[in-house]
Every structure is written in C-alpha cells, then in structure tokens.
Amino acid sequence: FRHDAKPPKDYVLGFIPWGRVSSAYGYAQAQDPAWDDFQDSTGQGGSRSNFDDSIMFVGWYTHETRRQLGISLWDPYNQYLAYHEGRGGYKRGTYKRKPSLMKVARRVEQTAKTYG
C-alpha cells in the first residue's frame, strides 16, 4: 500500500506529460468529487494519504452505495464494480464492457469469501 499513490500520467502525442488520467489519490484511490462528498456528508476533514481516513472513506462509500443502489454490503463483486466505476458508471453498466475488470471483481469476491 502506498499513502501517496496516484494514477498514471496522461500524455499528448504519446510523450508530452499532460496531467493525470483521474484525480484518484491515496490509499483509497478516492477521486476529488467522492472525497468532497465524504467530507461534506460526514464533517470529517482527513487526508486521502492517511490510512485511517481512507478506511473511513471506503466504509462510508460502501454504505452510500447500499443506500443509493441497493447493493448489499455482503456483495463484494458488485460493491467493487460500483467503487471502481463510480455509482453513475455502475448504473450505466460501464463495467460490462470491461471483462478484465469483472475478472478482478470475481477475485475480490473470492478473497472476501476466503477471509470474510
């Protein structure tokens, strides 16, 4: 785990650095809008590079996903897909065009069964 993990850089013409592919940052790889929602909703300050704050975010996000989309907290496959794609992307089914992502979600599900 890296406290300062960031997504890869984007490049123009294949070699000119042009920012990052998303605003995801820290242990939870939370993007700016989701982190802002978390802070507004919970009144938490916190930092994405702080492990405890990141765990609080993941818990908040999965509970909100259950509330908004009806995905059970005990459904790691769909919770993972909603976390990765965002709730809007999950509702639109963007993950259905990403077989490799669905394969990772199945591994997450198996890991949860092993340790849950």
C-alpha positions as CSV (number, residue, x, y, z in Angstrom):
1,F,0.0,0.0,0.0
2,R,1.2,3.5,-0.8
3,H,-0.1,6.5,1.0
4,D,0.6,8.8,-1.9
5,A,-0.5,6.5,-4.8
6,K,-1.6,8.4,-7.9
7,P,-2.9,7.2,-11.3
8,P,-0.6,7.2,-14.2
9,K,0.1,10.4,-16.1
10,D,-1.7,11.2,-19.4
11,Y,0.4,12.2,-22.4
12,V,-0.3,14.3,-25.5
13,L,1.3,12.9,-28.7
14,G,2.5,10.0,-26.7
15,F,5.3,11.8,-25.0
16,I,4.3,15.2,-23.6
17,P,3.1,14.9,-19.9
18,W,-0.4,16.3,-19.6
19,G,-1.8,15.7,-16.1
20,R,-3.1,12.5,-14.6
21,V,-5.9,10.3,-16.0
22,S,-8.0,10.9,-12.9
23,S,-7.9,12.8,-9.6
24,A,-7.7,9.5,-7.6
25,Y,-5.2,9.7,-4.8
26,G,-4.0,7.9,-1.6
27,Y,-4.8,4.5,-0.1
28,A,-8.4,4.5,-1.2
29,Q,-7.8,6.0,-4.6
30,A,-10.7,8.3,-3.9
31,Q,-11.4,10.9,-6.6
32,D,-11.9,14.5,-5.7
33,P,-15.7,14.6,-6.1
34,A,-16.2,11.4,-4.0
35,W,-13.8,12.6,-1.3
36,D,-15.6,16.0,-1.2
37,D,-18.9,14.3,-0.8
38,F,-17.5,12.2,2.0
39,Q,-16.2,15.3,3.8
40,D,-19.4,17.2,3.4
41,S,-21.6,14.2,4.4
42,T,-19.6,13.2,7.5
43,G,-18.0,16.5,8.6
44,Q,-14.7,14.7,8.5
45,G,-11.6,16.6,7.5
46,G,-9.0,13.9,6.9
47,S,-6.5,13.1,4.3
48,R,-6.5,10.5,1.5
49,S,-2.9,9.7,2.4
50,N,-3.9,8.8,6.0
51,F,-4.8,5.1,6.2
52,D,-7.5,5.5,9.0
53,D,-9.2,8.3,7.0
54,S,-9.1,6.2,3.8
55,I,-10.7,3.2,5.6
56,M,-13.4,5.6,6.9
57,F,-14.0,6.7,3.3
58,V,-14.3,3.1,2.0
59,G,-16.8,2.3,4.7
60,W,-18.8,5.5,4.0
61,Y,-18.7,4.8,0.3
62,T,-19.9,1.2,0.5
63,H,-22.8,2.2,2.9
64,E,-23.8,5.0,0.5
65,T,-23.7,2.5,-2.4
66,R,-26.0,0.2,-0.5
67,R,-28.3,3.1,0.3
68,Q,-28.3,4.6,-3.3
69,L,-28.1,1.5,-5.4
70,G,-29.3,-1.2,-3.1
71,I,-26.1,-3.3,-3.4
72,S,-25.7,-5.4,-0.3
73,L,-22.7,-4.8,1.9
74,W,-22.2,-8.6,1.6
75,D,-21.9,-8.4,-2.2
76,P,-18.2,-7.7,-2.7
77,Y,-18.5,-8.3,-6.5
78,N,-20.9,-5.6,-7.2
79,Q,-19.6,-3.3,-4.4
80,Y,-16.2,-3.5,-6.1
81,L,-17.6,-2.7,-9.5
82,A,-19.5,0.3,-8.1
83,Y,-16.4,1.5,-6.3
84,H,-14.2,1.2,-9.4
85,E,-16.6,2.6,-11.9
86,G,-18.4,5.1,-9.6
87,R,-22.1,4.8,-8.8
88,G,-23.1,6.5,-12.0
89,G,-20.8,4.3,-14.1
90,Y,-22.2,1.2,-12.3
91,K,-25.8,2.3,-13.0
92,R,-24.9,2.8,-16.7
93,G,-23.3,-0.6,-16.8
94,T,-19.8,0.6,-17.9
95,Y,-18.2,-2.4,-16.3
96,K,-20.0,-4.7,-18.7
97,R,-17.6,-3.6,-21.5
98,K,-14.6,-4.4,-19.3
99,P,-14.1,-8.2,-19.0
100,S,-10.7,-7.7,-17.2
101,L,-12.4,-5.6,-14.5
102,M,-15.1,-8.2,-14.0
103,K,-12.4,-10.8,-13.6
104,V,-10.7,-8.7,-10.9
105,A,-14.1,-8.2,-9.2
106,R,-14.5,-12.0,-9.1
107,R,-11.1,-12.3,-7.5
108,V,-12.2,-9.7,-4.9
109,E,-15.3,-11.8,-4.3
110,Q,-13.3,-15.0,-3.8
111,T,-10.9,-13.2,-1.4
112,A,-13.9,-11.9,0.6
113,K,-15.3,-15.5,0.8
114,T,-11.9,-16.8,2.0
115,Y,-11.4,-14.1,4.7
116,G,-15.0,-13.0,5.4
